[in-house]
Amino acid sequence: MKWLPKFKWTSVGHRLFLLCFVGISVSIAIMGYYFYDKSTRIIQDKVGYITQQTIQQSGERLDLIMEEYSTRSFYLLGSKKLQQGIKDDFTDNYDREETNKEIGEFIANLLNSKNDLVNLYIFGEYANSYKYSTGYLSMPGTTQAVRSAQWYKEVVAGEGKVVWFGMRPSLVPKPWADERWQGPVFCFGRAIKDLNNLNRIIGVMLIEIDPATILSQINLGEVGSSMIVDGRGRIVGGQQPDQLLETIPFQLPTQTSSIGSRTIDNERMMVTHTQLMNGWNLVGLVPARKLVQESRVLGWFTLYLAAGFMAVALGYALFAAWQMNKPVQRLLKGMQEARSGNFEIQIHADRKDEFGLLSRGFNTMIARIKELIDELYVQRLLQQELQLKMFASQINAHFLYNTLDSIHWISKLYKVKEIDTMIYSLSSYFRISLSEGREFVKVGEVMALIEHYFEIQQIRFGDRISLAMSADPELLDCVVLKFAFQPIVENAIFHGIEKKKGNGKLTVEWKRGEDGLLFRVTDDGVGMRSDKLFEIRQVLQDSEAIRAGSNFAMKNIHSLLKLTYGPSYGLEIDSAWGTGTRVTMRLPIVESEQSDKIAHGKNKNDHPYFSPERAYNEGVSNNQKGGFI
């Protein structure tokens, strides 16, 4: 039997097998001995239990029947037509006849739907009264004799709740009583309240039901007898009419159900009872001589039954242990593979139970771990590449800065103004770019860098371009990435304004947004066609961290921002052909810990956070081109 697992008692499956088999076997053995040793008493208890169950079930059926009677009477309480008839609220005789007809049809279709209604009496307090037996009749108002009856007072005191009277002769006196029904009836009543004023009682309803429906539910047959007892110990239902309204000769327990033994009329009886929903009790009486009749075969039958159950328990315990051990071992094997570094492992997960959920969760977890490892590896490659590029650019910029500074002083010496201006701006641009090797600088420094960059470009473009740059004053000391902004401005010039016929305007803004800092560059250049805009947006959304080729600068800046600040930050681009382009960079607001203010721009008289729009009028040859996207 290869399918049987090797027993290692540290295994959960094997422990489950031992627990199930031993537990079931011990339980069967104890139960078998108990049945064998106490056969006669068990039979007695069993018969008594069955009798008690029968009484309880009969009580539940009685509760359902009485609940149904209550519901049927409740529908009658809510009848507006009946309220109209009781209060004699008619416009004319035709209205009276039609209303009475509708009330009769309503009673026949609802209250007497099971054809068990003997009589229905509706006693109106102010105007009309009604009676329904074989048909529907209108009767005079209620007399003082009816109002003074004890049952009538109890119904009125019930305030609309059902008041049960049980099996008894009819409570209604002449001339309302139906003399055709001679036997006892099962009756109950309810007070009828005015729907417009629930504090006002306008009548009393008394319903008499054929007791055959009740008696059929409490018949114990040849085993014994049963009866319904009210809260005062009176018999209000039973097979013997002569015992109705008599007091039982024993006291019932206060609990909702019980079984016991008592001597009644010199005969030992088993007495069982169950409490009904209305507070009454259904009582069953079974003679003790009928409880036990045969018990000879019980011992052997119990022995055979216990042996069979033990065999079944053994098979069940083995099967349960195998079913649990198999998926657990599979999961443990997968975990060992993952611990050894194999993150390609995927275990079989076709089960629909909790083990299947665990297996699928394990597969998802391993796949996610592998994905995170790959992502971390790519991010480290990107960081290393960017760091290398920044280091190289700083070395080149430092060399160029020193060289340009020498050229600047030579140009001043020989008084070549254009070269002097251009070289000064370029050297200042490199000086800010170096910024002592810092990767993060203040917004004010980035504004100065952009301004110097424009001063260089104005030598080339002359009055074709104009610049408007502004910033919220509280943002000037915020710290941002140094190399993320100038490429965006360069794109706007060389891919937007340069390709436009005529003059162009570039707007650079630093604003505080709801979720951080917004750097926005807007140009009125040629813009982009929809397919080109869609291509760039797809590149930005691409999950590839490093990108080469077309649009690599925008993509790499976008990736750098997300890598530095998180997935909520990056670039957004909007453009319309022939109108212009707007690039928005979203950054978190990072306050600088330095308190010293630095100058912005080469001219100390310039406003530190706003550079007014101006055209660069000095012309230079237009043969130099650059820029990237």
GUKOL-647227 format. One line per 3 residues: number of its first residue (from 1); their letters; for each residue x, y negated, z negated of C-alpha. Coordinates in steps of 0.5 Angstrom, whole numbers, plus 2048, in hexadecimal, padded with zeros to 3 digits. Layout:
NUM) A) X,Y,Z ~ ...
END
This chain:
1) MKW) 800,800,800 ~ 804,7FB,803 ~ 7FF,7F5,802
4) LPK) 800,7F6,7FA ~ 805,7F1,7F7 ~ 80B,7F3,7F3
7) FKW) 809,7F1,7EC ~ 80D,7EC,7E9 ~ 809,7E9,7E2
10) TSV) 80C,7E2,7E3 ~ 808,7E2,7E9 ~ 801,7DE,7E9
13) GHR) 7FD,7E3,7ED ~ 800,7E9,7E9 ~ 7FE,7E5,7E3
16) LFL) 7F7,7E4,7E6 ~ 7F6,7EC,7E8 ~ 7F8,7EE,7E0
19) LCF) 7F3,7E9,7DD ~ 7ED,7EA,7E2 ~ 7EE,7F2,7E1
22) VGI) 7EF,7F2,7DA ~ 7EA,7ED,7D8 ~ 7E5,7F0,7DD
25) SVS) 7E7,7F7,7DA ~ 7E6,7F5,7D3 ~ 7E0,7F2,7D4
28) IAI) 7DD,7F8,7D7 ~ 7DF,7FD,7D2 ~ 7DD,7F9,7CC
31) MGY) 7D6,7F8,7D0 ~ 7D5,7FF,7D1 ~ 7D7,801,7CA
34) YFY) 7D2,7FC,7C8 ~ 7CC,7FF,7CC ~ 7CE,806,7CB
37) DKS) 7CE,805,7C3 ~ 7C8,800,7C3 ~ 7C3,803,7C8
40) TRI) 7BD,803,7C4 ~ 7BE,7FC,7C2 ~ 7C0,7FA,7C9
43) IQD) 7BA,7FC,7CC ~ 7B6,7F9,7C7 ~ 7BA,7F2,7C8
46) KVG) 7B9,7F3,7CF ~ 7B2,7F4,7CF ~ 7B1,7EE,7CA
49) YIT) 7B6,7EA,7CF ~ 7B1,7EC,7D5 ~ 7AB,7EA,7D1
52) QQT) 7AE,7E3,7CF ~ 7B1,7E2,7D6 ~ 7A9,7E3,7D8
55) IQQ) 7A7,7DF,7D3 ~ 7AC,7D9,7D5 ~ 7AA,7DA,7DC
58) SGE) 7A3,7DA,7DB ~ 7A4,7D4,7D7 ~ 7A8,7D1,7DD
61) RLD) 7A2,7D2,7E2 ~ 79D,7CF,7DD ~ 7A1,7C9,7DC
64) LIM) 7A1,7C9,7E4 ~ 79A,7CA,7E4 ~ 799,7C5,7DF
67) EEY) 79D,7C0,7E2 ~ 79A,7C1,7E9 ~ 793,7BF,7E5
70) STR) 796,7B9,7E2 ~ 799,7B7,7E9 ~ 792,7B8,7EC
73) SFY) 78F,7B4,7E7 ~ 794,7AE,7E8 ~ 792,7AE,7EF
76) LLG) 78B,7AC,7ED ~ 78D,7A7,7E8 ~ 790,7A3,7ED
79) SKK) 78A,7A3,7F2 ~ 788,79C,7F4 ~ 781,79F,7F6
82) LQQ) 780,7A2,7EF ~ 782,79C,7EC ~ 77D,798,7F0
85) GIK) 778,79D,7EF ~ 779,79D,7E7 ~ 779,795,7E7
88) DDF) 773,795,7EC ~ 777,790,7F0 ~ 773,791,7F6
91) TDN) 770,78C,7FB ~ 76A,78F,7FD ~ 766,796,7FD
94) YDR) 76A,798,804 ~ 771,797,800 ~ 76E,79B,7FA
97) EET) 76C,7A1,7FE ~ 773,7A1,803 ~ 777,7A0,7FC
100) NKE) 773,7A6,7F9 ~ 774,7AA,7FF ~ 77C,7A9,7FF
103) IGE) 77C,7AB,7F8 ~ 779,7B1,7F9 ~ 77D,7B3,7FF
106) FIA) 783,7B1,7FB ~ 782,7B5,7F5 ~ 780,7BB,7F9
109) NLL) 786,7BB,7FE ~ 78B,7BA,7F8 ~ 788,7BC,7F1
112) NSK) 785,7C2,7F3 ~ 78A,7C4,7F9 ~ 78B,7CB,7F6
115) NDL) 783,7CC,7F4 ~ 784,7CC,7ED ~ 781,7C6,7EA
118) VNL) 77A,7C8,7E6 ~ 778,7C1,7E4 ~ 77B,7BA,7E5
121) YIF) 778,7B4,7E0 ~ 77A,7AD,7E1 ~ 777,7A9,7DC
124) GEY) 777,7A1,7DD ~ 778,79C,7D8 ~ 774,797,7DB
127) ANS) 770,799,7E1 ~ 76F,79F,7E5 ~ 771,7A7,7E3
130) YKY) 772,7AC,7E7 ~ 772,7B4,7E7 ~ 775,7B9,7EC
133) STG) 773,7C1,7EC ~ 770,7C4,7F2 ~ 76F,7BD,7F5
136) YLS) 771,7B5,7F3 ~ 76B,7B2,7EF ~ 76B,7AA,7EC
139) MPG) 769,7AA,7E5 ~ 766,7A4,7E0 ~ 76C,7A1,7DC
142) TTQ) 76E,7A4,7D6 ~ 76A,7A5,7CF ~ 76C,7A3,7C8
145) AVR) 76B,7AB,7C7 ~ 771,7AD,7CC ~ 775,7A7,7C9
148) SAQ) 775,7A9,7C2 ~ 777,7B0,7C4 ~ 77D,7B3,7C1
151) WYK) 780,7B5,7C7 ~ 77E,7AE,7CB ~ 782,7AB,7C5
154) EVV) 788,7AF,7C6 ~ 788,7AE,7CE ~ 788,7A6,7CD
157) AGE) 78D,7A6,7C7 ~ 792,7AA,7CD ~ 792,7A3,7D0
160) GKV) 792,7A7,7D7 ~ 796,7AD,7D5 ~ 793,7B4,7D6
163) VWF) 790,7B6,7D0 ~ 78F,7BE,7D0 ~ 789,7C2,7CD
166) GMR) 78B,7C9,7D0 ~ 785,7CE,7D0 ~ 77F,7CD,7CD
169) PSL) 777,7CC,7CE ~ 776,7C5,7D2 ~ 777,7BF,7CE
172) VPK) 772,7BB,7D2 ~ 76B,7BB,7CF ~ 764,7BA,7D3
175) PWA) 762,7B7,7D8 ~ 769,7B7,7DB ~ 76B,7BF,7DA
178) DER) 76B,7C4,7DF ~ 766,7C9,7DD ~ 768,7CE,7E2
181) WQG) 76F,7D0,7DF ~ 76E,7D4,7D9 ~ 775,7D6,7D7
184) PVF) 77B,7D2,7D4 ~ 77E,7CD,7D8 ~ 786,7CA,7D8
187) CFG) 785,7C3,7D7 ~ 789,7BD,7D6 ~ 788,7B5,7D7
190) RAI) 78B,7AE,7D8 ~ 789,7A7,7D7 ~ 788,7A3,7DE
193) KDL) 78C,79C,7DD ~ 78A,796,7E2 ~ 790,796,7E7
196) NNL) 78F,78E,7E7 ~ 790,78E,7DF ~ 793,794,7DC
199) NRI) 792,792,7D5 ~ 78A,793,7D7 ~ 787,79A,7D7
202) IGV) 781,79B,7DB ~ 77F,7A2,7DB ~ 781,7A9,7D9
205) MLI) 782,7AF,7DD ~ 780,7B6,7DB ~ 782,7BC,7DF
208) EID) 780,7C3,7DE ~ 784,7C9,7E2 ~ 782,7D0,7E3
211) PAT) 786,7D3,7DD ~ 787,7D9,7E2 ~ 78E,7D6,7E5
214) ILS) 790,7D5,7DE ~ 78F,7DC,7DB ~ 792,7DF,7E1
217) QIN) 799,7DC,7DF ~ 799,7DF,7D8 ~ 796,7E6,7D9
220) LGE) 79C,7EB,7D6 ~ 798,7F1,7D9 ~ 798,7F7,7D5
223) VGS) 79E,7F5,7D1 ~ 79B,7F0,7CD ~ 797,7EA,7CC
226) SMI) 798,7E3,7CD ~ 795,7DC,7CA ~ 795,7D5,7CB
229) VDG) 796,7D1,7C4 ~ 796,7C9,7C3 ~ 79A,7C5,7BE
232) RGR) 795,7C7,7B8 ~ 795,7CE,7B9 ~ 78E,7CF,7BD
235) IVG) 78E,7D4,7C3 ~ 78C,7D0,7C9 ~ 78D,7D5,7CE
238) GQQ) 78C,7DD,7CE ~ 789,7E3,7D1 ~ 784,7E3,7CB
241) PDQ) 77F,7DE,7CB ~ 77D,7DF,7C4 ~ 784,7DD,7C2
244) LLE) 784,7D6,7C5 ~ 785,7D1,7C0 ~ 787,7D5,7BA
247) TIP) 78D,7D4,7B6 ~ 793,7DA,7B7 ~ 794,7DE,7B1
250) FQL) 79C,7DC,7B1 ~ 7A0,7D6,7B1 ~ 7A4,7D5,7B8
253) PTQ) 7AC,7D3,7B7 ~ 7AD,7CC,7B9 ~ 7B2,7CD,7BF
256) TSS) 7B0,7CD,7C6 ~ 7B1,7D5,7C7 ~ 7B1,7DB,7C2
259) IGS) 7B0,7E2,7C1 ~ 7AF,7E6,7BB ~ 7AB,7EB,7B7
262) RTI) 7A5,7EA,7B3 ~ 79F,7EF,7B0 ~ 798,7ED,7B3
265) DNE) 792,7F0,7B1 ~ 796,7F6,7AE ~ 79A,7F7,7B4
268) RMM) 7A2,7F5,7B5 ~ 7A2,7F0,7BB ~ 7A7,7ED,7BF
271) VTH) 7A6,7E6,7BF ~ 7A9,7E1,7C5 ~ 7A7,7DA,7C6
274) TQL) 7A9,7D4,7CB ~ 7A8,7CD,7CA ~ 7A4,7CA,7D0
277) MNG) 7A5,7C3,7D3 ~ 79F,7C0,7CF ~ 7A1,7C2,7C8
280) WNL) 79D,7C9,7C8 ~ 7A0,7D0,7C8 ~ 79F,7D6,7CC
283) VGL) 79F,7DC,7C7 ~ 7A0,7E3,7C9 ~ 79E,7E9,7C5
286) VPA) 7A1,7F0,7C6 ~ 7A0,7F6,7C2 ~ 7A6,7F9,7BF
289) RKL) 7A4,800,7C1 ~ 7A4,7FE,7C8 ~ 7AB,7FC,7C8
292) VQE) 7AF,802,7C8 ~ 7AD,808,7CC ~ 7B3,80B,7D0
295) SRV) 7BB,80B,7CE ~ 7BE,812,7CF ~ 7C2,810,7D6
298) LGW) 7C4,809,7D4 ~ 7CB,80C,7D1 ~ 7CD,810,7D7
301) FTL) 7CB,80B,7DC ~ 7CF,805,7D8 ~ 7D5,80A,7D8
304) YLA) 7D5,80B,7E0 ~ 7D3,804,7E1 ~ 7D9,801,7DD
307) AGF) 7DE,806,7E1 ~ 7DB,803,7E7 ~ 7DC,7FC,7E5
310) MAV) 7E3,7FE,7E3 ~ 7E5,800,7EA ~ 7E2,7FA,7ED
313) ALG) 7E6,7F6,7E8 ~ 7EC,7F9,7EA ~ 7EB,7F8,7F2
316) YAL) 7E9,7F1,7F0 ~ 7EF,7EF,7EC ~ 7F4,7F2,7F1
319) FAA) 7F0,7EE,7F7 ~ 7F0,7E8,7F3 ~ 7F7,7E8,7F1
322) WQM) 7F9,7EA,7F8 ~ 7F5,7E4,7FB ~ 7F8,7DF,7F6
325) NKP) 7FF,7E2,7F7 ~ 800,7E2,7FE ~ 7FF,7DA,7FF
328) VQR) 803,7D8,7F9 ~ 809,7DC,7FC ~ 808,7D9,803
331) LLK) 808,7D2,7FF ~ 80E,7D4,7FB ~ 812,7D6,801
334) GMQ) 811,7D0,805 ~ 813,7CC,7FF ~ 819,7CF,7FE
337) EAR) 81B,7CE,806 ~ 819,7C7,804 ~ 81E,7C7,7FE
340) SGN) 823,7C9,803 ~ 823,7C4,808 ~ 81E,7C7,80D
343) FEI) 819,7C1,80E ~ 817,7C5,814 ~ 813,7CA,810
346) QIH) 80B,7CB,811 ~ 808,7D0,80E ~ 801,7D3,810
349) ADR) 7FB,7D0,80E ~ 7F5,7D3,810 ~ 7F1,7D4,80A
352) KDE) 7EB,7D0,808 ~ 7EC,7D0,801 ~ 7F0,7CC,7FC
355) FGL) 7F6,7D0,7FE ~ 7F5,7CE,805 ~ 7F5,7C7,803
358) LSR) 7FB,7C7,7FF ~ 7FF,7CA,805 ~ 7FC,7C5,80A
361) GFN) 7FE,7C0,804 ~ 805,7C3,804 ~ 806,7C3,80C
364) TMI) 804,7BB,80C ~ 809,7BA,806 ~ 80F,7BD,80A
367) ARI) 80D,7BA,810 ~ 80C,7B3,80D ~ 813,7B4,809
370) KEL) 816,7B6,810 ~ 813,7AF,813 ~ 816,7AB,80D
373) IDE) 81D,7AE,80D ~ 81D,7AC,815 ~ 81A,7A5,814
376) LYV) 81F,7A4,80E ~ 825,7A6,813 ~ 822,7A2,819
379) QRL) 822,79C,814 ~ 829,79D,811 ~ 82B,79D,819
382) LQQ) 828,797,81A ~ 82B,793,814 ~ 832,795,815
385) ELQ) 831,793,81D ~ 82E,78C,81B ~ 834,78B,815
388) LKM) 839,78D,81A ~ 836,788,81F ~ 835,783,81A
391) FAS) 83D,784,818 ~ 83F,783,81F ~ 83B,77D,821
394) QIN) 83E,77A,81A ~ 845,77B,81C ~ 844,779,823
397) AHF) 840,773,821 ~ 846,771,81C ~ 84B,771,821
400) LYN) 846,76D,826 ~ 845,768,820 ~ 84C,767,81F
403) TLD) 84E,766,827 ~ 848,761,828 ~ 84A,75D,822
406) SIH) 850,75C,825 ~ 84D,75A,82C ~ 848,756,828
409) WIS) 84E,751,826 ~ 852,751,82C ~ 84B,74F,830
412) KLY) 84B,749,82B ~ 852,748,82C ~ 851,747,833
415) KVK) 84A,744,832 ~ 846,749,836 ~ 83F,748,833
418) EID) 83B,74E,837 ~ 840,753,835 ~ 841,750,82E
421) TMI) 839,750,82D ~ 839,757,82F ~ 83F,75A,82C
424) YSL) 83D,757,825 ~ 836,75A,826 ~ 839,761,828
427) SSY) 83E,761,822 ~ 838,75F,81D ~ 834,764,820
430) FRI) 83A,769,81F ~ 83B,766,818 ~ 834,767,815
433) SLS) 834,76E,819 ~ 83A,770,815 ~ 837,76E,80E
436) EGR) 83D,771,80A ~ 83A,778,80C ~ 834,777,809
439) EFV) 82E,77B,80D ~ 828,777,80A ~ 828,76F,80A
442) KVG) 823,76A,808 ~ 81E,768,80D ~ 821,761,80D
445) EVM) 828,764,810 ~ 824,768,815 ~ 820,761,817
448) ALI) 827,75E,818 ~ 82A,764,81C ~ 824,763,821
451) EHY) 825,75C,821 ~ 82C,75D,823 ~ 82A,762,828
454) FEI) 826,75D,82B ~ 82B,758,82C ~ 82F,75D,830
457) QQI) 829,75E,834 ~ 828,757,836 ~ 82E,756,839
460) RFG) 82C,75B,83E ~ 824,75A,83F ~ 824,752,83E
463) DRI) 81D,74F,83D ~ 81A,756,840 ~ 819,758,838
466) SLA) 817,755,832 ~ 817,757,82B ~ 812,756,825
469) MSA) 814,75A,81F ~ 810,75A,818 ~ 810,75D,811
472) DPE) 80C,75D,80B ~ 811,75A,806 ~ 810,75F,801
475) LLD) 813,765,806 ~ 81A,761,807 ~ 81D,765,801
478) CVV) 81A,76C,803 ~ 81F,771,805 ~ 81E,775,80C
481) LKF) 822,779,810 ~ 828,775,814 ~ 828,778,81B
484) AFQ) 820,779,81C ~ 81E,772,81E ~ 823,76F,824
487) PIV) 821,775,829 ~ 81A,773,828 ~ 81B,76C,82A
490) ENA) 820,76E,830 ~ 81B,773,833 ~ 816,76D,833
493) IFH) 81B,769,837 ~ 81E,76D,83C ~ 817,772,83D
496) GIE) 812,76C,83C ~ 814,765,83D ~ 81A,766,842
499) KKK) 816,76A,847 ~ 810,764,847 ~ 810,75F,84C
502) GNG) 811,758,848 ~ 812,756,841 ~ 810,75B,83B
505) KLT) 80F,75A,834 ~ 811,75F,82E ~ 80E,75F,828
508) VEW) 811,762,822 ~ 80D,763,81B ~ 80F,766,814
511) KRG) 808,766,810 ~ 806,76A,80A ~ 800,76F,80C
514) EDG) 7FB,773,807 ~ 800,779,807 ~ 807,776,808
517) LLF) 80B,771,80C ~ 80A,770,814 ~ 80F,76E,819
520) RVT) 80C,76C,81F ~ 80F,76A,826 ~ 80A,768,82B
523) DDG) 80C,766,832 ~ 808,763,838 ~ 80C,767,83D
526) VGM) 80A,76C,842 ~ 807,771,83D ~ 806,778,83F
529) RSD) 801,77C,843 ~ 7FD,781,83F ~ 801,787,841
532) KLF) 807,784,83F ~ 804,782,838 ~ 801,789,837
535) EIR) 808,78C,839 ~ 80C,788,834 ~ 806,789,82E
538) QVL) 807,791,830 ~ 80E,790,82F ~ 80D,78D,828
541) QDS) 808,792,826 ~ 80D,798,828 ~ 810,79C,822
544) EAI) 817,79C,825 ~ 81B,798,820 ~ 821,796,825
547) RAG) 81F,795,82C ~ 824,793,832 ~ 822,790,839
550) SNF) 81C,78B,83B ~ 819,788,835 ~ 81F,78B,830
553) AMK) 820,784,82C ~ 818,783,82A ~ 818,78A,828
556) NIH) 81E,78A,824 ~ 81C,784,820 ~ 816,787,81F
559) SLL) 819,78D,81C ~ 81E,789,818 ~ 818,785,815
562) KLT) 814,78C,813 ~ 81A,78F,811 ~ 81C,789,80C
565) YGP) 815,787,80A ~ 811,78D,80B ~ 80B,78F,810
568) SYG) 807,789,80F ~ 80C,784,812 ~ 80E,783,819
571) LEI) 80D,780,820 ~ 806,77E,823 ~ 806,77B,82A
574) DSA) 800,778,82E ~ 801,775,835 ~ 7FD,773,83B
577) WGT) 7FF,772,842 ~ 800,76B,844 ~ 7FF,768,83D
580) GTR) 805,76A,839 ~ 807,76F,833 ~ 807,770,82C
583) VTM) 80B,774,827 ~ 809,775,820 ~ 80E,778,81B
586) RLP) 80B,77A,814 ~ 810,77A,80E ~ 80F,77A,807
589) IVE) 810,774,803 ~ 817,775,7FF ~ 819,76F,7FA
592) SEQ) 820,76D,7FA ~ 824,76E,7F3 ~ 828,768,7F5
595) SDK) 826,761,7F3 ~ 82B,75D,7F7 ~ 828,75A,7FD
598) IAH) 82C,75A,804 ~ 82B,756,80A ~ 827,758,810
601) GKN) 82A,756,817 ~ 830,752,819 ~ 82D,74B,817
604) KND) 82C,74A,810 ~ 827,745,811 ~ 822,74A,815
607) HPY) 81C,74C,811 ~ 81E,753,80D ~ 818,756,80F
610) FSP) 815,753,816 ~ 819,752,81C ~ 815,74D,821
613) ERA) 813,74F,828 ~ 818,74C,82D ~ 81B,74D,834
616) YNE) 822,74F,835 ~ 824,74A,83B ~ 82B,74B,83C
619) GVS) 82C,750,842 ~ 831,755,843 ~ 831,75A,849
622) NNQ) 82C,75F,849 ~ 830,765,84B ~ 831,768,844
625) KGG) 82B,76D,842 ~ 82A,772,83C ~ 825,775,837
628) FI) 822,77B,836 ~ 81B,77F,834
END
